[in-house]
């Protein structure tokens, strides 16, 4: 149960939270599983380009890198949200994977 700014309260069922966590985990897996597919499409595109391969290659590599990174970030983000759903605290060290943020208390 949470206290709202107007003095009221709200609550969410554990079943709803578990369902949300499962959906976020599924979403993280889908993003992760899409990364190899982007690579296959990149290879297929270049293979089908024939004599125009050289003209497409630089742009295709940039496209591949951008989408691979986007899907990786989305997968990690969905996984972090899923991992912290239904928790009452957050592991800040796990969220800051690169450990670039330092908190002094």
Rosetta blueprint (number, residue, H / E / L):
1 X L
2 X E
3 X E
4 X L
5 X L
6 X L
7 X L
8 X L
9 X E
10 X E
11 X L
12 X L
13 X L
14 X H
15 X H
16 X H
17 X H
18 X H
19 X H
20 X H
21 X H
22 X H
23 X H
24 X H
25 X H
26 X H
27 X H
28 X H
29 X H
30 X H
31 X H
32 X H
33 X H
34 X H
35 X H
36 X H
37 X H
38 X H
39 X H
40 X H
41 X H
42 X H
43 X H
44 X H
45 X H
46 X H
47 X H
48 X H
49 X L
50 X H
51 X H
52 X H
53 X H
54 X H
55 X H
56 X H
57 X H
58 X H
59 X H
60 X H
61 X H
62 X H
63 X H
64 X H
65 X H
66 X H
67 X H
68 X H
69 X H
70 X H
71 X H
72 X H
73 X H
74 X H
75 X H
76 X H
77 X H
78 X H
79 X H
80 X H
81 X H
82 X H
83 X H
84 X H
85 X L
86 X L
87 X L
88 X L
89 X L
90 X L
91 X L
92 X H
93 X H
94 X H
95 X H
96 X L
97 X L
98 X L
99 X L
100 X L
101 X L
102 X L
103 X L
104 X L
105 X L
